[in-house]
Amino acid sequence: MYFGHTAISTLCLLNFGSFAFADKLLRNRKLGDVGGLSGNGTPRNGLPGNKDEEDDPRRPGGPNLDFGQEADYIVVFKDESSHSSFSQNEMATVNSVRHLSFMNGEVIKLPNAQAAQQWAERDDVLFVEKDQEVRKLAETVPYGINLVEAFNIDYVADSGVKACIIDTGYALLHEDLPNNINYGNDNLVTGYNPYDNGEVWYKDGDGHGTHVAGTMAAVGGNDVGVVGVTSKAKMPLHIGKGLTDSGSGSMSGVLDAMKNCVENGAKVVNMSLGGGGPSSAVQSFLTGLENDGTNVLFVAAAGNGGSSSYSYPASYDSPLVMSVAAVNSNSVKASFSQYNDQVDIAAPGVGVKSTVTTSSGASFSYATWGGTSMASPHVAGVAALIWSHHPSKSAAEVRSALECSAVMPEQYGDDVKNNEVGYGVVNAKNALALLEFSDFSGCPTIAPTMAPTPLDCSEDIIEIIITTDIYPSETAWVLTNSCSNTEVASEDNHPFGEYEYTTKICVPPGGEYFFRITDSFGDGICCSNGQGSYNILYNGESVASGGEFLNEDIKIFGQCGTPPPSPAPQVTATPSVAPTSSHSPSYPPTTTGAPSQVATFSCPSGQVEFSLTLTTDNYPEETKWVIKEGFRWQTGTTLTTESFGTYTSSQTTYTETICIIKNKSHYFRINDKANDGLCCEHGTGEYSIALNGQGPFYSGGDFGRKESVKFMAFPDYNEMHTFGIEIERERKGVHPYLDKTREDEEEKG
């Protein structure tokens, strides 16, 4: 489906016509436009002029002439005799650049306009013109490729990641599309036509499929046309001609093409099409693929109706299907793009330039079209691009990487997901980084659908059922055997909100168990922000339940063979970082008394020491900070925080140290309640952050309401900087003296 199209010209031809035409052109030029004369018939060099010279073709002039600087000029003599005479008598006296003997001409380097004028006035010269620079017709990088940050990422050749395009066909002989001849590979581009109508997959009588293909895979570096998302290598393509040359098809034909794509090894299938309602046959096919664990991702256009109605196949409720909305070059949702709760992600779909066919597929060109059909291949291309770097990853991981790393347009503020653009605009750079480090902590995505694994247990069974609230990353729990004082199980990774998690554990008979559930924000899992709950079954019988608490809830059940130890052990949940921290102001050394002992701070294996050094300004109570683990701020897991009012001493340096997971994404954010930062209106406060006792990798203080630092916790700073440190700073004077609500405290923006 596409919203419309406007053909554009892409090739300028330099036409060397007959000299008669050039003569006529020059004769018809007005004096004011001729390089050597002014409008009143007087030469610009002040020499006497002749009005009759207006029509003299020898006058320097013509289109695009500029005689102001030293340059090369084409001098064409009247006839062969004149040219021969010049060659014999004057050639040695000029700086000849090139001989144009076939047209009785020479290319001569002349110093200025006056010299060119003099050559033009010679009786043996037909005309003089500047030797203009001609450039190659370089390829264009469509704005969408840059918007999704795909241009500087190479597809990994021979990775085995194949993409399939179900559409109106493919212009196999288009100059800017991959084909088997250019790459010497008969299997690089293959295809299938599910209809017995005499049409072939490698001819596109409509142009729509070729436009989609160009956005995904137009060849880069060939100095023509455009580039696609995967333009820098030989990505294998399979074409399913699910739509005929008329631009339409049947649901059964599209289904046949979907099956053929999967059978031919495609991992990403683009479907820029839709219409009608849901199909039980297609839903059954998708469910079968899901149950078989097939690693394939179907990327489909959300629809161009500009309404909240569902379009299919984009709106199938399947973890294998992604619905793509369209935005413009400013990441604003296109007016035609459909919006509903099935929209997963967005991509450029307004004014997209790509390859097309014309004359019913007989010729090839380029055009700028718009529609969610144009948005979908951006996402499909990015999916194939990042998957080629990690071909062993699953479709679920690739989808999570795309969604979790998408960039939410600013106009949607704190939204994590909405009906207009889903999780935001797809971003290849972010998605590849996320897939690279498998850092899915706090990522929003569709909850995985998995068949339960039967528990083979000949002993007692404890079943822990947790239903999260809308802030699932705040929840953690731990179960300890009080009799042996050992941890039995724990969980702190709950990425999905309002979702039921079940853990079954085999335990020896006759034990006493200590269950502790915590909420890092301090509002439990019910009932302020969702109807979360927990229930513990011991051999099928409920022994503990709850959900409405503050920071923690503790339940003890069962009985030891011998009396349990007293008091009960103080067990801490296993968070994503070790619960070690320090918070103390650093004062100048005193001259009396024994020196204080400095505690040795060390982190467990796989973690690194994160240190904050903070010097307050004259209003220390206005400062707070938080550090989160996760690729996105909105869904990251809060590790530790200090609230407004924690700091009470002005112009005092505090040190904070915690352990964080190595090689994972983290956010540090610092806030000032008065919107004037730490420096420099009211004191010279500052802060710096460092890892493993090294020097700081970032320092700041001169901000407004807040400043955020996103970083990967690499102990090697060079590696960290290679990956990139992202700084977001809110200028001063934006939100002075806000009354903080729960959302403000969480800083979900």
N, C-alpha and C positions, 0 to 999 in steps of 0.2 A: 504494500500500500504506500502510496506517496501523495503528498499534499499538492503537488503541482510542479511544473518545471519551466525553466526559461533557458533556452539554448543560448550559449555565449560563444563568441568568436575566440578561437585559441591560436590562430596561426596568421601571422602577418607576412605577406609575400613581398619581396623586393623585386619590383617589375621593371626590368630594363626594356623600355619600349623603343620604338624607332626614333632616329634622330629627327625625323620630321615632326614627331609628336613633341620632342624636347624643344625643337625650334619654335613650334607654335606656342608651347607653354611659356617660353621665355619672352616671346614677342608680346604676349598678352599681359605680362606683368606690368603693374603701374610703376611709375618712377619712384614713388615713395617706398616701394618694396624691394627695389633693385639695390643690390649691395653697394653699387658705386655711385649712385646719383641720389640727390635729394628731390623732393617733390616739385621744386621749381625749375628743374632741368639743369641745375648747377651741380657739377661733380662735388662730392663731399670733401675732396682734397683741395677745393677752391679753384681748380683749373676751369677754363671756359668750357661750356658744354653746348651741345647741339640738340635741340628739341627732337630732331629726327632720330636721335639715338635711342629714344624710348623703345623702338621696335628692333633694335640691333641685337641679334642673338649673341653677339660676342661680349655683351656687357656681363660682368660678373653678377650673378644673381641666381634665381631659381630657388627651389625649396631647400630649406635647412642650410643655407650658406652663411658662413661666419668668417670674415676675413680679418679679424682683429688680432690674431696671434700667428706666429710662425707655424706653418702646417704644410701638409702635402696637398697638392692640387692636381686634378686631372685636366691636362691641356690637350684638347683635340683639334688637330689641324684640319684645314678645309678639304684637303685632298692628299693623295699619296705623294704627289710631287712636292707639295709644301712640307710634308713630314720628312721626306727624303732629304730635302735641302737643309732642314734644321739638323737632322742627324749628322750630315756631313760637315756642316759649318759651325754649329753652335753647341753640339752635345757636350763637348769637353768643357764648356764654360758654365754649365749648370749642374746642380745637384740632382741628378736623375735617380729616382727611387725605383721605378719600374717602367718597363717598356710595354705599351699597349699597341703594338704594331698592327694587329688585326683590325684596329679601328683608327689607325693613323694618330695614335695618342701617346702621351708620355705622362708619367706621374713625377712631378717636380716639386721639390721642397722650396717654398718661397718664404721670405722673412716677414712679410707684412701685407696689409690690405692694398697698399699703394702698388706694390710689386705685382699682385694679382690683377689689379686694375690695368696696369701697363701691358701685361700679357694678353688680357682680354681685348685690348684695343688694337692689337696687331692685325694687319690685313690678312695674314696667312692663317689666323686662328679662327676656328669655328666657334668654340666656346671654352670657358674655364669654369670648373666647379671644384669645390672642396672634396677631398677624398674622405668621405664620412666613415665613422667607426660603425661597424656592424657587429652585433653581439649574437651569441648563440641563444636559441629560444629555450632558456632554462626552465626546468620543471618548477611547478608551484607546490608549496606545502600548504594544503588547505588549513584554515584556522582550527578546524576540529582536531587535527593531528597534534597540534601544539597545545590545545586546550586540555586534551587528555594526557599530555606529556608522554607521548609514545615515540617521538621522532628520534630520540637519542638512545633508544633501546633496540638492540638487535634481536631478531628472531633467531633461535638456535637451530641451524640447519641440521638435518639428520636426527632431530630429537624424536621423531615419530609422531609429533603432534599434528594431526591433520584437521583442517576445517572443512565444513560442508556448507554450501549455500543453496537453500531451497527457494527458487525464484523463477523468473521467466527465461532462464538460460544464461549463457556466458559467451562473450565475444572472444573466442579463442585466438583470433588473429589481430586483435586490437594491439597497437604498437606499445601500449603502456600496461598491459596485463601479462602475467606469467603464462607461458605456453610451452608445450613440449619441445618445439623446434628450437627455440632460443636457448633452452636449458639442456637440451640433449637428453631429456628424460621422458620416455613415453608414458610414464606413470605419474608425472608431476601433477597433471590436471586430468582427472577422469570425470565421468558423468553418467547420468541415467535419465531417461524419459519414461515416466510411468504411464504415459498415454500412447495408445496406438493410433496416432494421428499424422504420422509422416514427418513430424518435426524432430529436430535433433538438439541435444543438450548444448552443443558447442556453437549454436547460432541463437542469438537473442533478437527476436523480431519486435520486441517492445522497448528494450533499453534499460528497463528497471533493474533486472538482475545484474547487468553489466555495471550499472552505477553503484550498486551495493558491493559488488566484487572489487571495484576500484577503491572504495573506502577501506575495505579490509586489506587489500593486497596489491594495489597498484605499484609498479616497479619503481624503485628509487635509484637515483644515480645515473639515469639514462638521458638526462637533459631534455626530456619531453614531458608534457602533460603534468601529472600530479604524483603525489606519493600516497601510499596507503599506510595503515597502522603497522602492517608487517612487511614493509617494503624492502628491507635490507637483506633478505635471504630467500631461499627457495621453499616457501611453505607449501606443502602439498595441499591441493584443493580437490574436493569432490563436488560435483554440481548435480543437484536434483532438480530437474525441470518440473517442479510441482505446479507451476503456472504456465499456461500456453503462451504463444506469441500474442494473443489477444489481451494478456494481462490478468487472466482469471483461470481458475481451475476448480477441482472438486476436493472436498475434504478427504475422500478416499485416496485421491491422487497424491495429495500432500502427505497423508499417512504412509502411503507406499514409498514416497521419497524419503520420509523420516527413517523408515526401516532400512532402506537401501544405504543411507548415510551411515547408520550404525554398523551395518554389515561390512561396509568398506573402511571401517576403522576410524571414523571421524570422532574427535573428542569434543569439538565445538560445532554446533549447527546453528546457522543464522536463518531466521524466518521472518523476513520483512513482509508479512502478509497477514491477512485476517478477514473475518467476516462470519456472520451467522452466530449461532450459539455454541455451547460446548458439545463435544461429541463423546459419547460413551466409549466408542471404539478407540479414539485417541487417548482418553483417560486410562483405559484398560492397558493400552500399549505402554504408556508412561509408568503405570504401576508395575507392570511386568519388568521393565528395565530397572526400576527402583529395587524391586525384590531380588533381582538377579545381581544387584551390586554393580550394574554397568556404569562405567565412568564416562558419562557424556553430559554435556550441558547444552540445552536448547535456549537460545537467546532470541526473543521475539519482540516485535514492535507493539507498543501499548495501544496504538490506534489513533486515528486522526479526527475523531468525531468532536473533540473539544468538550466532552461530557464525562460524567462519572460512570458511564456504562462499561461493562466488561467486553473486551475483545479477545477472541480466541484465535490462535493458541496461547497468546501471552498470558491469559488470566487463569490457566489451569493451576490448581493448588497443588503443585508438585515441587519438591526440592530440586528437580532437574530442569525446571523452566524459570527463566528470568524475564520479567516484563520491563521494557525500556521506554522511558518517556523522552521527549525532545526538549532541548533548551537552545537558546541562541548563543552568540559569541560572548555575551555578558552573563551567561549562566542563568538567564531568565526563562522560565518555562514558556514554551511556544503556546500560543492561544489555541491551536488545533490539537494539542497533545491531550489525550484522555487521562483522567486522574481518578484513581480508586485505590483500595487497600491492597491490590495485587501488584501495583507498580513497585519495582525493586530498586531501580537505579535509573540514571538519566545520562544523556550524551548529546553532543551537538547534532541538531537536526533541522536547522534553519539556514538556508543559503549554503548548502554543502556542494562543493565542486568535485566532480568525479568523472570517470569514463562513461561513455554511453555509445549506443549504436543509433544510426539513422537509416532512413530508407528501408525500413522493415528488416534491419540487420545487415544490409548490404554494405554499409559504410560505417565509419567509426569517427567519433568526435568526443567532445567534453561538454558538460552542462552543469549548471547549478540548480539543484532541486532542493525541496524541503519536505519534511515529513518524519514521523517516527520510524519509517523505513530507512531513513538516512541515519538516524540515531543508533538503531540496533546494531549495524555492522561495526560501529566504533567499539561497542562493548564486546561483541564477539571477537573482533580483532585483538583487543587487549587481553581477553581471556586466553586466546591461542598464544599470544606473545609471551605472557608470563608463564603459562603452562609449559612452553617449550624450554624454559630454563629449569623447570622441575617436573619432568614428565612422570615421575613416580607419585606425584601428589594426586589426591582424589578430587573428583568433581566437587565434593562438598567443601574441601579446603580451598579450591580455586574460587568457588562462589563466595565463601567467607572472606577471602582476601579482597575480592572486588567490592563487596558491600561494606566491609569494615573500613576500607581505606578510601572510600568515595568522599568527595569534598562537598559538604553541604553548603549551598549558596548562602551568602550573608543575610539575604532578606528573610530567611527562615529562622534566624536566631538560634535558639537552643534545641531546635528539632533534631532528634536522632534519626527519625524516619517520618515521612509524611506521604500523603496520597498523590502529591504532585510530582515529586522527583525521587521518591523512595528514600534511599540512604544518601542521595546526593549524586554529583557528577563523577563518572568513572575516572580514575586516575592511574595510569599504568605504572608510574614511578612508585607511588605509594603501595600499590598492590603487589608489585614485584618485591619490594622490601619486606612487606608483611609475609609473603609466601616464603621468602628467603630464610627468615628466622622463625617461621611457624609461631609467630607471636600473636595468638588469637585471644589473649586475655581481655575479657570485657567486650569482645566483638559482638555486635548485633547481627543476627542472621536467623534463618529459619531453623527451628529446632529439628535436629536430625530424627528421621523416622527409622527405628531399628527394631527388628524382632527381638523379644527378650530372650536372653540365654538361660536355659534351665539351670538351676543350682543343684549340683550333685553333692548332697550333704547328708552324712549319716549321723551327724550330731545335732545340737540345738541350732536354731536359725533365728537371728535377729534381723529384722527388716526395718530400715529407717526410711520414711517417706517424707520428703521435704517439698512443699509447694512454695515457691518464691513469691515475693511481692514484686513491684515494678522496679525495684533496685536490687537485682539479684546478686550483684557483685559484692554487696555488703555482708552477705550471709556466709558463715562458716560453722562447722561443727566438728566435735571430736568425741570418740567413744573410748573409754578406758576400762580395763579390767581391774577393779579395785582389789581383787584378791592377789593378783600378781604384780599390781602397779605397772601394767604395761599398756601401751596404746594398741587398741584393736583396729580402729579405722578412723579416718578423718576425711573431710572434704571442704575445700574452700573455693572451688571453681564451679560457679553456677552462672553461666553466661546468658541464660534465657530468663526473662522476666515472666511471672505468672505461669510457670511451668512446673510440672511435677517430676521430681527426681527420686528414684528408688535405689537403695543400696541394700543388698542382702549379704549377710556375713555368717559363715559357719563358726560356731564357738563350742568349746567343751561344755559338757553339762555341769550345772551346779555352780555358776559364777555370779558375782555381784558386779554390776556395771554402772559406771558414772558417765552420764551423757551431758555435754555442755554445748549449747548453741549460742552463737554471738551475732550481733549486728553492729558493724563498725560505725554506723551513724548514730546509733542509740535510740532507734524507734521500733525495734523488733521487726517482725515480718507481717504483723497485722495490728492495726487495721487502718493506719493513717494513709498508707500508700499501697493499697492492694489488700487482698484477702489471703495472705500467706498463712501457712500452718505447718506443723510437723506432727507426725504420729509414729510411734515405735511399737512394733509388734514383736513379741517374744514367743516363738513357736506358735505363731498365728494369733496370739492374744494381745490386745492393746494394753501396754503397760505404762505408757507416757504419751502425752500430747500437749499441744499448746501453740503459741504463735504471738500472743500479745505480751510483750515484755519490752525492756529498754535495751541495755547493752548486752545482757546475757540471760539465759534461762538454764537451770541445772536440774536434772532428774536422776534419781538413783533407783535401780530396780534389780531384782534377782537376789540370791543369797549365796555366800561362799560356803564351802564345806567346813571352813573354820571361820571364826569371827574376822570380819574385814578390818584392815588397819584403820586406826583413828589418829588424827582426823583424815578425812578423805583427801586424796592428793589434789593439789592445785594444778589442774591441767589447763594448758592454753591450747587454743585451736591452732592448727598448722596453717598459718597464713602464707601468702605467696612470698613473704619475706620473713626473716627471723625477727622475733618480737623484741630485739635488743635496740635500745635507744638511749640517748642522753640528752638532757636539756639543762644547761647551766650557764649562767652569765660568766664571762671571763673578765676578771678585774686585774688591775695592776698588782704586781707582787707586793706583799706587805713586808715590813722590815723586822717584824717581831713574830715569834712563834715558829714552830717547825713547819717546813714546807708541806703542802698538802700532797697526798698520794694521787697520782694520775692513773686512773684505771686503764688497763690495756683493753683495747677494743678490737675484737676479731669477728669475722663472719664465717659461717659454715661454707663448705665447698659448694661451688656453683653460685655464690653470691659475692657482691662487692660492697665495700663500705662507701656510703654516700654521706658527705659532710656538707653542712650549711654553716657558713659564718655570716652572722647578721649583726650589723651595727645600727641601732635605732636612731631615729631623729629626736627632735624635742617632744614629740607626741608618740611615745612607744605603744600606747594602748590602741592606736589606730592600725597597727600592723598585724596581719595574719598570713599564714602560708599553708600550702598543702602539697603533698607529692602523691602522684597516682602511677600505677602500673597499667599500661595499656596503650594501644595504638591511637585511640581516640579519647579526647578528654571526657566527652559526655558519658562514655561507657567504661572508662577505666576504673580500676579497683583502688580505692583510697587506702594508702599504706599508713600514713600518719599525717597529723595536721595540728596546727596551733591556732587557736581562735583569737578574735579581737579581745584585748584586755589581758592576754597572757603575759605580754611584756610590760613591765612597769617602770623600768629605769631608762631614762633618756640618755642618749649618746653613750650607750653601753654595748659592748660586743658580746653576743651570745653564740654558742656553738651547739649544733644539733647533729647527731650522727645516728644513722640507721643502716641496716643491711637491706639491699635490694637484689633482685635476681639479675645475674650477669647476662649481657647480650640481649636484653629485652628493652622494648620501648617504655619510656617513662615521661611523665609531665611534672614539672615543678612550676607552681604558680604562687605568686606573692601578691597580696592585696594591701591597699591603703584606704581606710574608710573615708578619709577626707579628700581623697582624689588628688593628692600632691606627692605621692611616692615617698621615698626615704630621703631624697635629696632634690633640690638644694634650697628650697624656700625656708624651711624650718629646721636647720641643722644639716650636717653632712653625713647622713646615714648611707649605708651601702650594704650589699650582700654579695657573696660569692659561693659557688658550689663546686665540689671536687669529688673525685673517686679515689679510694685507697690511699689517702694521705698525700696525694700528689698536689701540685699547685692547682688553682681553679681552672676549670675548662670554660667557665662563664662567670662574669661579674656584672652587676648592675645596681640600680638604685634610683636613677632619674626617669621615673615613669609617672603615670597618672593613677588611675584606679587600680590597675593590675598589670602584671607582666608575666608571660608564660614562656617556659623554656622546654621544648620537646627534644629529647636526646635518646640515643641508644646507649645502654650502660656497658660500653666497651672499656675495659681497663686500659687499653691502649688508646690514648687520645688521638693519635694519628688516624686510627681506624674509625673512631667516633666522628672526627671531622670529615673523613672521606664520605661517610654515610650522610652527614649533614646535621647541624643543630639548627632547629627552627625557633625563631623568636617572634612572639606576638606581644606587642606593647600597646596599651591603651593610653592615648595622650591625656594630658592634664585638662581638667575642666569639663569632662564629659558627664560624670555621674557624681556630683558632690554630695557627701553626707547622706548616703542611702540608708533607709531602714532595712535591715537584713531580714529576709524571709528564709525559709528552708532552701528554696531554689537558689537564692543569692549565696547562701552559705556553701552550697555544693558547687557554685560557679559552673553551672552546666553549659554556659556559652563558651 
